[in-house]
Amino acid sequence: MNGIGGRTIAEAQENLTYPEFLVWMKFRQKRGSLHPGMRVETALARFQAFYANVKLPKDALRLHQEDFAPHMDPRVESLDEAVARWA
């Protein structure tokens, strides 16, 4: 938990109140992991996807950051994207 609430799980359970825990969970859902390696991987994947999309022809399939980050969950294609790709 990166020292939030304590250095161990037992300390965090003693120090964090339930409302604080809920706030922490909302933050984690919105911002993701605090692991520095994952943060770097996400930033590099975002840059690589941007760079690759700039270099691709306009009618080519767009790349996303999940295509360049092996530890991220695979991207789920929306129905609208699938219909546009098949048309």
PDB file of N, CA, C and O in Angstrom, chain B, residues numbered from 101:
ATOM      1  N   MET B 101       0.829  -1.203   0.000  1.00  0.00           N
ATOM      2  CA  MET B 101       0.000   0.000   0.000  1.00  0.00           C
ATOM      3  C   MET B 101       0.866   1.256   0.000  1.00  0.00           C
ATOM      4  O   MET B 101       0.360   2.360   0.207  1.00  0.00           O
ATOM      5  N   ASN B 102       2.157   1.094  -0.230  1.00  0.00           N
ATOM      6  CA  ASN B 102       3.059   2.237  -0.348  1.00  0.00           C
ATOM      7  C   ASN B 102       3.072   3.121   0.884  1.00  0.00           C
ATOM      8  O   ASN B 102       3.172   4.342   0.763  1.00  0.00           O
ATOM      9  N   GLY B 103       2.974   2.535   2.061  1.00  0.00           N
ATOM     10  CA  GLY B 103       3.058   3.300   3.296  1.00  0.00           C
ATOM     11  C   GLY B 103       1.789   4.037   3.670  1.00  0.00           C
ATOM     12  O   GLY B 103       1.791   4.787   4.646  1.00  0.00           O
ATOM     13  N   ILE B 104       0.715   3.856   2.941  1.00  0.00           N
ATOM     14  CA  ILE B 104      -0.525   4.564   3.245  1.00  0.00           C
ATOM     15  C   ILE B 104      -1.264   3.803   4.331  1.00  0.00           C
ATOM     16  O   ILE B 104      -1.669   2.659   4.128  1.00  0.00           O
ATOM     17  N   GLY B 105      -1.436   4.426   5.462  1.00  0.00           N
ATOM     18  CA  GLY B 105      -2.114   3.791   6.584  1.00  0.00           C
ATOM     19  C   GLY B 105      -1.178   2.999   7.470  1.00  0.00           C
ATOM     20  O   GLY B 105      -1.567   2.603   8.569  1.00  0.00           O
ATOM     21  N   GLY B 106       0.034   2.757   7.030  1.00  0.00           N
ATOM     22  CA  GLY B 106       1.008   2.003   7.809  1.00  0.00           C
ATOM     23  C   GLY B 106       1.944   1.244   6.901  1.00  0.00           C
ATOM     24  O   GLY B 106       1.758   1.199   5.685  1.00  0.00           O
ATOM     25  N   ARG B 107       2.957   0.646   7.509  1.00  0.00           N
ATOM     26  CA  ARG B 107       3.949  -0.080   6.718  1.00  0.00           C
ATOM     27  C   ARG B 107       3.556  -1.530   6.465  1.00  0.00           C
ATOM     28  O   ARG B 107       4.109  -2.174   5.572  1.00  0.00           O
ATOM     29  N   THR B 108       2.631  -2.036   7.221  1.00  0.00           N
ATOM     30  CA  THR B 108       2.179  -3.413   7.029  1.00  0.00           C
ATOM     31  C   THR B 108       0.664  -3.420   6.853  1.00  0.00           C
ATOM     32  O   THR B 108      -0.006  -2.419   7.104  1.00  0.00           O
ATOM     33  N   ILE B 109       0.141  -4.548   6.425  1.00  0.00           N
ATOM     34  CA  ILE B 109      -1.311  -4.671   6.270  1.00  0.00           C
ATOM     35  C   ILE B 109      -1.994  -4.538   7.621  1.00  0.00           C
ATOM     36  O   ILE B 109      -3.062  -3.935   7.725  1.00  0.00           O
ATOM     37  N   ALA B 110      -1.379  -5.100   8.656  1.00  0.00           N
ATOM     38  CA  ALA B 110      -1.966  -5.011   9.998  1.00  0.00           C
ATOM     39  C   ALA B 110      -2.039  -3.559  10.469  1.00  0.00           C
ATOM     40  O   ALA B 110      -3.049  -3.148  11.040  1.00  0.00           O
ATOM     41  N   GLU B 111      -0.979  -2.777  10.235  1.00  0.00           N
ATOM     42  CA  GLU B 111      -0.997  -1.357  10.613  1.00  0.00           C
ATOM     43  C   GLU B 111      -2.056  -0.599   9.819  1.00  0.00           C
ATOM     44  O   GLU B 111      -2.760   0.247  10.370  1.00  0.00           O
ATOM     45  N   ALA B 112      -2.168  -0.898   8.533  1.00  0.00           N
ATOM     46  CA  ALA B 112      -3.169  -0.217   7.709  1.00  0.00           C
ATOM     47  C   ALA B 112      -4.575  -0.539   8.190  1.00  0.00           C
ATOM     48  O   ALA B 112      -5.435   0.342   8.215  1.00  0.00           O
ATOM     49  N   GLN B 113      -4.824  -1.791   8.573  1.00  0.00           N
ATOM     50  CA  GLN B 113      -6.146  -2.165   9.072  1.00  0.00           C
ATOM     51  C   GLN B 113      -6.462  -1.442  10.375  1.00  0.00           C
ATOM     52  O   GLN B 113      -7.620  -1.112  10.631  1.00  0.00           O
ATOM     53  N   GLU B 114      -5.458  -1.193  11.195  1.00  0.00           N
ATOM     54  CA  GLU B 114      -5.678  -0.468  12.447  1.00  0.00           C
ATOM     55  C   GLU B 114      -5.868   1.023  12.215  1.00  0.00           C
ATOM     56  O   GLU B 114      -6.681   1.653  12.890  1.00  0.00           O
ATOM     57  N   ASN B 115      -5.130   1.597  11.269  1.00  0.00           N
ATOM     58  CA  ASN B 115      -5.091   3.052  11.110  1.00  0.00           C
ATOM     59  C   ASN B 115      -6.137   3.614  10.152  1.00  0.00           C
ATOM     60  O   ASN B 115      -6.618   4.728  10.357  1.00  0.00           O
ATOM     61  N   LEU B 116      -6.500   2.866   9.108  1.00  0.00           N
ATOM     62  CA  LEU B 116      -7.451   3.380   8.124  1.00  0.00           C
ATOM     63  C   LEU B 116      -8.884   3.141   8.582  1.00  0.00           C
ATOM     64  O   LEU B 116      -9.237   2.049   9.025  1.00  0.00           O
ATOM     65  N   THR B 117      -9.695   4.177   8.468  1.00  0.00           N
ATOM     66  CA  THR B 117     -11.119   3.996   8.731  1.00  0.00           C
ATOM     67  C   THR B 117     -11.775   3.472   7.451  1.00  0.00           C
ATOM     68  O   THR B 117     -11.179   3.525   6.374  1.00  0.00           O
ATOM     69  N   TYR B 118     -12.985   2.976   7.575  1.00  0.00           N
ATOM     70  CA  TYR B 118     -13.686   2.450   6.403  1.00  0.00           C
ATOM     71  C   TYR B 118     -13.934   3.539   5.351  1.00  0.00           C
ATOM     72  O   TYR B 118     -13.729   3.279   4.166  1.00  0.00           O
ATOM     73  N   PRO B 119     -14.371   4.756   5.740  1.00  0.00           N
ATOM     74  CA  PRO B 119     -14.531   5.809   4.720  1.00  0.00           C
ATOM     75  C   PRO B 119     -13.209   6.160   4.017  1.00  0.00           C
ATOM     76  O   PRO B 119     -13.206   6.433   2.816  1.00  0.00           O
ATOM     77  N   GLU B 120     -12.089   6.154   4.755  1.00  0.00           N
ATOM     78  CA  GLU B 120     -10.793   6.410   4.125  1.00  0.00           C
ATOM     79  C   GLU B 120     -10.446   5.304   3.129  1.00  0.00           C
ATOM     80  O   GLU B 120      -9.901   5.566   2.057  1.00  0.00           O
ATOM     81  N   PHE B 121     -10.769   4.078   3.497  1.00  0.00           N
ATOM     82  CA  PHE B 121     -10.529   2.946   2.607  1.00  0.00           C
ATOM     83  C   PHE B 121     -11.341   3.090   1.319  1.00  0.00           C
ATOM     84  O   PHE B 121     -10.834   2.807   0.234  1.00  0.00           O
ATOM     85  N   LEU B 122     -12.598   3.529   1.433  1.00  0.00           N
ATOM     86  CA  LEU B 122     -13.433   3.713   0.239  1.00  0.00           C
ATOM     87  C   LEU B 122     -12.865   4.797  -0.671  1.00  0.00           C
ATOM     88  O   LEU B 122     -12.881   4.659  -1.894  1.00  0.00           O
ATOM     89  N   VAL B 123     -12.363   5.878  -0.070  1.00  0.00           N
ATOM     90  CA  VAL B 123     -11.738   6.940  -0.865  1.00  0.00           C
ATOM     91  C   VAL B 123     -10.506   6.389  -1.586  1.00  0.00           C
ATOM     92  O   VAL B 123     -10.282   6.677  -2.761  1.00  0.00           O
ATOM     93  N   TRP B 124      -9.720   5.600  -0.872  1.00  0.00           N
ATOM     94  CA  TRP B 124      -8.531   4.991  -1.453  1.00  0.00           C
ATOM     95  C   TRP B 124      -8.902   4.072  -2.622  1.00  0.00           C
ATOM     96  O   TRP B 124      -8.227   4.075  -3.652  1.00  0.00           O
ATOM     97  N   MET B 125      -9.957   3.298  -2.466  1.00  0.00           N
ATOM     98  CA  MET B 125     -10.381   2.400  -3.537  1.00  0.00           C
ATOM     99  C   MET B 125     -10.855   3.182  -4.768  1.00  0.00           C
ATOM    100  O   MET B 125     -10.582   2.777  -5.898  1.00  0.00           O
ATOM    101  N   LYS B 126     -11.561   4.296  -4.559  1.00  0.00           N
ATOM    102  CA  LYS B 126     -11.989   5.130  -5.689  1.00  0.00           C
ATOM    103  C   LYS B 126     -10.776   5.684  -6.426  1.00  0.00           C
ATOM    104  O   LYS B 126     -10.752   5.729  -7.656  1.00  0.00           O
ATOM    105  N   PHE B 127      -9.764   6.108  -5.660  1.00  0.00           N
ATOM    106  CA  PHE B 127      -8.538   6.619  -6.270  1.00  0.00           C
ATOM    107  C   PHE B 127      -7.867   5.537  -7.103  1.00  0.00           C
ATOM    108  O   PHE B 127      -7.449   5.792  -8.233  1.00  0.00           O
ATOM    109  N   ARG B 128      -7.761   4.330  -6.552  1.00  0.00           N
ATOM    110  CA  ARG B 128      -7.102   3.234  -7.266  1.00  0.00           C
ATOM    111  C   ARG B 128      -7.865   2.876  -8.539  1.00  0.00           C
ATOM    112  O   ARG B 128      -7.250   2.570  -9.561  1.00  0.00           O
ATOM    113  N   GLN B 129      -9.205   2.910  -8.487  1.00  0.00           N
ATOM    114  CA  GLN B 129      -9.997   2.604  -9.678  1.00  0.00           C
ATOM    115  C   GLN B 129      -9.789   3.666 -10.751  1.00  0.00           C
ATOM    116  O   GLN B 129      -9.746   3.348 -11.940  1.00  0.00           O
ATOM    117  N   LYS B 130      -9.660   4.919 -10.339  1.00  0.00           N
ATOM    118  CA  LYS B 130      -9.506   6.004 -11.296  1.00  0.00           C
ATOM    119  C   LYS B 130      -8.079   6.105 -11.828  1.00  0.00           C
ATOM    120  O   LYS B 130      -7.876   6.283 -13.029  1.00  0.00           O
ATOM    121  N   ARG B 131      -7.097   5.993 -10.948  1.00  0.00           N
ATOM    122  CA  ARG B 131      -5.702   6.246 -11.313  1.00  0.00           C
ATOM    123  C   ARG B 131      -4.850   5.007 -11.527  1.00  0.00           C
ATOM    124  O   ARG B 131      -3.763   5.109 -12.096  1.00  0.00           O
ATOM    125  N   GLY B 132      -5.301   3.852 -11.094  1.00  0.00           N
ATOM    126  CA  GLY B 132      -4.531   2.629 -11.290  1.00  0.00           C
ATOM    127  C   GLY B 132      -3.498   2.407 -10.202  1.00  0.00           C
ATOM    128  O   GLY B 132      -3.528   3.036  -9.144  1.00  0.00           O
ATOM    129  N   SER B 133      -2.603   1.513 -10.485  1.00  0.00           N
ATOM    130  CA  SER B 133      -1.590   1.099  -9.522  1.00  0.00           C
ATOM    131  C   SER B 133      -0.578   2.213  -9.269  1.00  0.00           C
ATOM    132  O   SER B 133      -0.321   3.044 -10.140  1.00  0.00           O
ATOM    133  N   LEU B 134      -0.017   2.217  -8.077  1.00  0.00           N
ATOM    134  CA  LEU B 134       1.060   3.149  -7.763  1.00  0.00           C
ATOM    135  C   LEU B 134       2.430   2.532  -8.037  1.00  0.00           C
ATOM    136  O   LEU B 134       3.455   3.167  -7.789  1.00  0.00           O
ATOM    137  N   HIS B 135       2.456   1.315  -8.541  1.00  0.00           N
ATOM    138  CA  HIS B 135       3.716   0.633  -8.833  1.00  0.00           C
ATOM    139  C   HIS B 135       4.471   1.433  -9.895  1.00  0.00           C
ATOM    140  O   HIS B 135       3.940   1.649 -10.985  1.00  0.00           O
ATOM    141  N   PRO B 136       5.704   1.878  -9.602  1.00  0.00           N
ATOM    142  CA  PRO B 136       6.427   2.726 -10.562  1.00  0.00           C
ATOM    143  C   PRO B 136       6.677   2.042 -11.907  1.00  0.00           C
ATOM    144  O   PRO B 136       6.646   2.696 -12.949  1.00  0.00           O
ATOM    145  N   GLY B 137       6.922   0.745 -11.890  1.00  0.00           N
ATOM    146  CA  GLY B 137       7.149   0.039 -13.151  1.00  0.00           C
ATOM    147  C   GLY B 137       5.928   0.059 -14.046  1.00  0.00           C
ATOM    148  O   GLY B 137       6.044   0.239 -15.258  1.00  0.00           O
ATOM    149  N   MET B 138       4.751  -0.128 -13.453  1.00  0.00           N
ATOM    150  CA  MET B 138       3.513  -0.086 -14.238  1.00  0.00           C
ATOM    151  C   MET B 138       3.243   1.323 -14.756  1.00  0.00           C
ATOM    152  O   MET B 138       2.750   1.495 -15.871  1.00  0.00           O
ATOM    153  N   ARG B 139       3.567   2.328 -13.946  1.00  0.00           N
ATOM    154  CA  ARG B 139       3.380   3.714 -14.395  1.00  0.00           C
ATOM    155  C   ARG B 139       4.265   4.013 -15.605  1.00  0.00           C
ATOM    156  O   ARG B 139       3.816   4.634 -16.568  1.00  0.00           O
ATOM    157  N   VAL B 140       5.521   3.572 -15.555  1.00  0.00           N
ATOM    158  CA  VAL B 140       6.438   3.792 -16.674  1.00  0.00           C
ATOM    159  C   VAL B 140       5.958   3.020 -17.901  1.00  0.00           C
ATOM    160  O   VAL B 140       5.952   3.552 -19.011  1.00  0.00           O
ATOM    161  N   GLU B 141       5.558   1.766 -17.697  1.00  0.00           N
ATOM    162  CA  GLU B 141       5.069   0.957 -18.816  1.00  0.00           C
ATOM    163  C   GLU B 141       3.853   1.608 -19.478  1.00  0.00           C
ATOM    164  O   GLU B 141       3.760   1.644 -20.705  1.00  0.00           O
ATOM    165  N   THR B 142       2.933   2.115 -18.679  1.00  0.00           N
ATOM    166  CA  THR B 142       1.738   2.762 -19.219  1.00  0.00           C
ATOM    167  C   THR B 142       2.099   4.019 -20.000  1.00  0.00           C
ATOM    168  O   THR B 142       1.565   4.252 -21.085  1.00  0.00           O
ATOM    169  N   ALA B 143       3.002   4.829 -19.454  1.00  0.00           N
ATOM    170  CA  ALA B 143       3.402   6.063 -20.138  1.00  0.00           C
ATOM    171  C   ALA B 143       4.103   5.757 -21.459  1.00  0.00           C
ATOM    172  O   ALA B 143       3.829   6.403 -22.471  1.00  0.00           O
ATOM    173  N   LEU B 144       4.998   4.784 -21.454  1.00  0.00           N
ATOM    174  CA  LEU B 144       5.694   4.424 -22.690  1.00  0.00           C
ATOM    175  C   LEU B 144       4.738   3.824 -23.716  1.00  0.00           C
ATOM    176  O   LEU B 144       4.849   4.112 -24.907  1.00  0.00           O
ATOM    177  N   ALA B 145       3.814   3.003 -23.270  1.00  0.00           N
ATOM    178  CA  ALA B 145       2.843   2.408 -24.189  1.00  0.00           C
ATOM    179  C   ALA B 145       1.961   3.485 -24.814  1.00  0.00           C
ATOM    180  O   ALA B 145       1.643   3.417 -26.001  1.00  0.00           O
ATOM    181  N   ARG B 146       1.566   4.471 -24.022  1.00  0.00           N
ATOM    182  CA  ARG B 146       0.751   5.568 -24.552  1.00  0.00           C
ATOM    183  C   ARG B 146       1.534   6.333 -25.625  1.00  0.00           C
ATOM    184  O   ARG B 146       0.995   6.662 -26.682  1.00  0.00           O
ATOM    185  N   PHE B 147       2.808   6.610 -25.341  1.00  0.00           N
ATOM    186  CA  PHE B 147       3.641   7.318 -26.313  1.00  0.00           C
ATOM    187  C   PHE B 147       3.832   6.488 -27.582  1.00  0.00           C
ATOM    188  O   PHE B 147       3.733   7.020 -28.687  1.00  0.00           O
ATOM    189  N   GLN B 148       4.104   5.194 -27.434  1.00  0.00           N
ATOM    190  CA  GLN B 148       4.316   4.338 -28.598  1.00  0.00           C
ATOM    191  C   GLN B 148       3.067   4.257 -29.466  1.00  0.00           C
ATOM    192  O   GLN B 148       3.163   4.282 -30.693  1.00  0.00           O
ATOM    193  N   ALA B 149       1.907   4.162 -28.846  1.00  0.00           N
ATOM    194  CA  ALA B 149       0.660   4.116 -29.611  1.00  0.00           C
ATOM    195  C   ALA B 149       0.444   5.426 -30.359  1.00  0.00           C
ATOM    196  O   ALA B 149       0.047   5.419 -31.524  1.00  0.00           O
ATOM    197  N   PHE B 150       0.700   6.540 -29.700  1.00  0.00           N
ATOM    198  CA  PHE B 150       0.559   7.844 -30.347  1.00  0.00           C
ATOM    199  C   PHE B 150       1.507   7.949 -31.541  1.00  0.00           C
ATOM    200  O   PHE B 150       1.098   8.340 -32.634  1.00  0.00           O
ATOM    201  N   TYR B 151       2.767   7.599 -31.326  1.00  0.00           N
ATOM    202  CA  TYR B 151       3.774   7.699 -32.385  1.00  0.00           C
ATOM    203  C   TYR B 151       3.421   6.787 -33.562  1.00  0.00           C
ATOM    204  O   TYR B 151       3.509   7.200 -34.718  1.00  0.00           O
ATOM    205  N   ALA B 152       3.025   5.555 -33.270  1.00  0.00           N
ATOM    206  CA  ALA B 152       2.676   4.615 -34.334  1.00  0.00           C
ATOM    207  C   ALA B 152       1.465   5.103 -35.124  1.00  0.00           C
ATOM    208  O   ALA B 152       1.437   4.973 -36.348  1.00  0.00           O
ATOM    209  N   ASN B 153       0.468   5.659 -34.447  1.00  0.00           N
ATOM    210  CA  ASN B 153      -0.729   6.139 -35.141  1.00  0.00           C
ATOM    211  C   ASN B 153      -0.424   7.341 -36.018  1.00  0.00           C
ATOM    212  O   ASN B 153      -1.069   7.528 -37.050  1.00  0.00           O
ATOM    213  N   VAL B 154       0.547   8.161 -35.630  1.00  0.00           N
ATOM    214  CA  VAL B 154       0.946   9.295 -36.468  1.00  0.00           C
ATOM    215  C   VAL B 154       1.587   8.794 -37.761  1.00  0.00           C
ATOM    216  O   VAL B 154       1.389   9.380 -38.826  1.00  0.00           O
ATOM    217  N   LYS B 155       2.349   7.717 -37.665  1.00  0.00           N
ATOM    218  CA  LYS B 155       3.077   7.191 -38.825  1.00  0.00           C
ATOM    219  C   LYS B 155       2.221   6.293 -39.729  1.00  0.00           C
ATOM    220  O   LYS B 155       2.592   6.051 -40.877  1.00  0.00           O
ATOM    221  N   LEU B 156       1.102   5.804 -39.236  1.00  0.00           N
ATOM    222  CA  LEU B 156       0.250   4.910 -40.029  1.00  0.00           C
ATOM    223  C   LEU B 156      -0.580   5.699 -41.039  1.00  0.00           C
ATOM    224  O   LEU B 156      -0.864   6.877 -40.821  1.00  0.00           O
ATOM    225  N   PRO B 157      -0.971   5.059 -42.143  1.00  0.00           N
ATOM    226  CA  PRO B 157      -1.892   5.720 -43.076  1.00  0.00           C
ATOM    227  C   PRO B 157      -3.247   5.977 -42.404  1.00  0.00           C
ATOM    228  O   PRO B 157      -3.605   5.321 -41.425  1.00  0.00           O
ATOM    229  N   LYS B 158      -3.974   6.924 -42.941  1.00  0.00           N
ATOM    230  CA  LYS B 158      -5.252   7.330 -42.330  1.00  0.00           C
ATOM    231  C   LYS B 158      -6.270   6.193 -42.274  1.00  0.00           C
ATOM    232  O   LYS B 158      -7.067   6.132 -41.338  1.00  0.00           O
ATOM    233  N   ASP B 159      -6.259   5.295 -43.256  1.00  0.00           N
ATOM    234  CA  ASP B 159      -7.258   4.225 -43.288  1.00  0.00           C
ATOM    235  C   ASP B 159      -6.814   2.964 -42.541  1.00  0.00           C
ATOM    236  O   ASP B 159      -7.541   1.970 -42.538  1.00  0.00           O
ATOM    237  N   ALA B 160      -5.661   2.983 -41.922  1.00  0.00           N
ATOM    238  CA  ALA B 160      -5.156   1.807 -41.194  1.00  0.00           C
ATOM    239  C   ALA B 160      -5.862   1.671 -39.846  1.00  0.00           C
ATOM    240  O   ALA B 160      -6.410   2.631 -39.304  1.00  0.00           O
ATOM    241  N   LEU B 161      -5.827   0.456 -39.331  1.00  0.00           N
ATOM    242  CA  LEU B 161      -6.401   0.171 -38.020  1.00  0.00           C
ATOM    243  C   LEU B 161      -5.610   0.919 -36.946  1.00  0.00           C
ATOM    244  O   LEU B 161      -4.382   0.845 -36.920  1.00  0.00           O
ATOM    245  N   ARG B 162      -6.297   1.631 -36.072  1.00  0.00           N
ATOM    246  CA  ARG B 162      -5.648   2.411 -35.018  1.00  0.00           C
ATOM    247  C   ARG B 162      -5.076   1.496 -33.942  1.00  0.00           C
ATOM    248  O   ARG B 162      -5.681   0.480 -33.598  1.00  0.00           O
ATOM    249  N   LEU B 163      -3.930   1.852 -33.421  1.00  0.00           N
ATOM    250  CA  LEU B 163      -3.304   1.119 -32.329  1.00  0.00           C
ATOM    251  C   LEU B 163      -3.615   1.813 -31.009  1.00  0.00           C
ATOM    252  O   LEU B 163      -3.847   3.021 -30.976  1.00  0.00           O
ATOM    253  N   HIS B 164      -3.618   1.054 -29.935  1.00  0.00           N
ATOM    254  CA  HIS B 164      -3.932   1.576 -28.609  1.00  0.00           C
ATOM    255  C   HIS B 164      -2.808   1.212 -27.657  1.00  0.00           C
ATOM    256  O   HIS B 164      -1.984   0.349 -27.961  1.00  0.00           O
ATOM    257  N   GLN B 165      -2.772   1.872 -26.499  1.00  0.00           N
ATOM    258  CA  GLN B 165      -1.680   1.636 -25.561  1.00  0.00           C
ATOM    259  C   GLN B 165      -1.631   0.187 -25.091  1.00  0.00           C
ATOM    260  O   GLN B 165      -0.554  -0.317 -24.774  1.00  0.00           O
ATOM    261  N   GLU B 166      -2.753  -0.478 -25.041  1.00  0.00           N
ATOM    262  CA  GLU B 166      -2.774  -1.882 -24.618  1.00  0.00           C
ATOM    263  C   GLU B 166      -2.013  -2.782 -25.593  1.00  0.00           C
ATOM    264  O   GLU B 166      -1.570  -3.867 -25.214  1.00  0.00           O
ATOM    265  N   ASP B 167      -1.858  -2.343 -26.843  1.00  0.00           N
ATOM    266  CA  ASP B 167      -1.114  -3.117 -27.830  1.00  0.00           C
ATOM    267  C   ASP B 167       0.385  -3.134 -27.537  1.00  0.00           C
ATOM    268  O   ASP B 167       1.098  -4.006 -28.034  1.00  0.00           O
ATOM    269  N   PHE B 168       0.866  -2.194 -26.747  1.00  0.00           N
ATOM    270  CA  PHE B 168       2.296  -2.057 -26.480  1.00  0.00           C
ATOM    271  C   PHE B 168       2.680  -2.373 -25.036  1.00  0.00           C
ATOM    272  O   PHE B 168       3.866  -2.351 -24.704  1.00  0.00           O
ATOM    273  N   ALA B 169       1.726  -2.660 -24.185  1.00  0.00           N
ATOM    274  CA  ALA B 169       2.006  -2.905 -22.767  1.00  0.00           C
ATOM    275  C   ALA B 169       1.623  -4.342 -22.416  1.00  0.00           C
ATOM    276  O   ALA B 169       0.436  -4.653 -22.327  1.00  0.00           O
ATOM    277  N   PRO B 170       2.595  -5.215 -22.216  1.00  0.00           N
ATOM    278  CA  PRO B 170       2.272  -6.620 -21.973  1.00  0.00           C
ATOM    279  C   PRO B 170       1.569  -6.892 -20.646  1.00  0.00           C
ATOM    280  O   PRO B 170       0.922  -7.929 -20.502  1.00  0.00           O
ATOM    281  N   HIS B 171       1.678  -5.993 -19.681  1.00  0.00           N
ATOM    282  CA  HIS B 171       1.074  -6.250 -18.375  1.00  0.00           C
ATOM    283  C   HIS B 171      -0.301  -5.605 -18.203  1.00  0.00           C
ATOM    284  O   HIS B 171      -0.926  -5.756 -17.153  1.00  0.00           O
ATOM    285  N   MET B 172      -0.773  -4.898 -19.209  1.00  0.00           N
ATOM    286  CA  MET B 172      -2.104  -4.299 -19.135  1.00  0.00           C
ATOM    287  C   MET B 172      -3.143  -5.315 -19.604  1.00  0.00           C
ATOM    288  O   MET B 172      -2.837  -6.221 -20.380  1.00  0.00           O
ATOM    289  N   ASP B 173      -4.365  -5.152 -19.123  1.00  0.00           N
ATOM    290  CA  ASP B 173      -5.458  -6.004 -19.591  1.00  0.00           C
ATOM    291  C   ASP B 173      -5.711  -5.714 -21.069  1.00  0.00           C
ATOM    292  O   ASP B 173      -5.594  -4.567 -21.499  1.00  0.00           O
ATOM    293  N   PRO B 174      -6.054  -6.734 -21.846  1.00  0.00           N
ATOM    294  CA  PRO B 174      -6.326  -6.489 -23.262  1.00  0.00           C
ATOM    295  C   PRO B 174      -7.520  -5.554 -23.441  1.00  0.00           C
ATOM    296  O   PRO B 174      -8.468  -5.568 -22.656  1.00  0.00           O
ATOM    297  N   ARG B 175      -7.448  -4.755 -24.479  1.00  0.00           N
ATOM    298  CA  ARG B 175      -8.506  -3.797 -24.772  1.00  0.00           C
ATOM    299  C   ARG B 175      -9.707  -4.530 -25.360  1.00  0.00           C
ATOM    300  O   ARG B 175      -9.555  -5.420 -26.196  1.00  0.00           O
ATOM    301  N   VAL B 176     -10.892  -4.148 -24.917  1.00  0.00           N
ATOM    302  CA  VAL B 176     -12.130  -4.730 -25.437  1.00  0.00           C
ATOM    303  C   VAL B 176     -12.686  -3.768 -26.478  1.00  0.00           C
ATOM    304  O   VAL B 176     -12.934  -2.597 -26.191  1.00  0.00           O
ATOM    305  N   GLU B 177     -12.876  -4.275 -27.679  1.00  0.00           N
ATOM    306  CA  GLU B 177     -13.383  -3.453 -28.765  1.00  0.00           C
ATOM    307  C   GLU B 177     -14.879  -3.211 -28.578  1.00  0.00           C
ATOM    308  O   GLU B 177     -15.630  -4.144 -28.293  1.00  0.00           O
ATOM    309  N   SER B 178     -15.311  -1.965 -28.738  1.00  0.00           N
ATOM    310  CA  SER B 178     -16.731  -1.653 -28.593  1.00  0.00           C
ATOM    311  C   SER B 178     -17.486  -2.097 -29.850  1.00  0.00           C
ATOM    312  O   SER B 178     -16.885  -2.359 -30.892  1.00  0.00           O
ATOM    313  N   LEU B 179     -18.787  -2.174 -29.732  1.00  0.00           N
ATOM    314  CA  LEU B 179     -19.626  -2.579 -30.857  1.00  0.00           C
ATOM    315  C   LEU B 179     -19.493  -1.587 -32.009  1.00  0.00           C
ATOM    316  O   LEU B 179     -19.407  -1.992 -33.169  1.00  0.00           O
ATOM    317  N   ASP B 180     -19.475  -0.297 -31.699  1.00  0.00           N
ATOM    318  CA  ASP B 180     -19.349   0.723 -32.746  1.00  0.00           C
ATOM    319  C   ASP B 180     -18.022   0.591 -33.494  1.00  0.00           C
ATOM    320  O   ASP B 180     -17.973   0.740 -34.715  1.00  0.00           O
ATOM    321  N   GLU B 181     -16.947   0.310 -32.754  1.00  0.00           N
ATOM    322  CA  GLU B 181     -15.647   0.140 -33.400  1.00  0.00           C
ATOM    323  C   GLU B 181     -15.633  -1.096 -34.297  1.00  0.00           C
ATOM    324  O   GLU B 181     -15.071  -1.065 -35.391  1.00  0.00           O
ATOM    325  N   ALA B 182     -16.244  -2.168 -33.838  1.00  0.00           N
ATOM    326  CA  ALA B 182     -16.292  -3.394 -34.636  1.00  0.00           C
ATOM    327  C   ALA B 182     -17.101  -3.180 -35.910  1.00  0.00           C
ATOM    328  O   ALA B 182     -16.687  -3.617 -36.984  1.00  0.00           O
ATOM    329  N   VAL B 183     -18.239  -2.520 -35.807  1.00  0.00           N
ATOM    330  CA  VAL B 183     -19.075  -2.254 -36.986  1.00  0.00           C
ATOM    331  C   VAL B 183     -18.326  -1.365 -37.969  1.00  0.00           C
ATOM    332  O   VAL B 183     -18.369  -1.602 -39.176  1.00  0.00           O
ATOM    333  N   ALA B 184     -17.637  -0.339 -37.460  1.00  0.00           N
ATOM    334  CA  ALA B 184     -16.884   0.555 -38.340  1.00  0.00           C
ATOM    335  C   ALA B 184     -15.740  -0.190 -39.034  1.00  0.00           C
ATOM    336  O   ALA B 184     -15.435   0.083 -40.195  1.00  0.00           O
ATOM    337  N   ARG B 185     -15.122  -1.111 -38.337  1.00  0.00           N
ATOM    338  CA  ARG B 185     -14.011  -1.866 -38.920  1.00  0.00           C
ATOM    339  C   ARG B 185     -14.508  -2.845 -39.982  1.00  0.00           C
ATOM    340  O   ARG B 185     -13.830  -3.060 -40.987  1.00  0.00           O
ATOM    341  N   TRP B 186     -15.674  -3.434 -39.773  1.00  0.00           N
ATOM    342  CA  TRP B 186     -16.211  -4.408 -40.716  1.00  0.00           C
ATOM    343  C   TRP B 186     -16.861  -3.756 -41.935  1.00  0.00           C
ATOM    344  O   TRP B 186     -17.021  -4.407 -42.967  1.00  0.00           O
ATOM    345  N   ALA B 187     -17.231  -2.504 -41.833  1.00  0.00           N
ATOM    346  CA  ALA B 187     -17.938  -1.839 -42.937  1.00  0.00           C
ATOM    347  C   ALA B 187     -17.016  -1.461 -44.066  1.00  0.00           C
ATOM    348  O   ALA B 187     -17.462  -0.895 -45.064  1.00  0.00           O
TER     349      ALA B 187
END
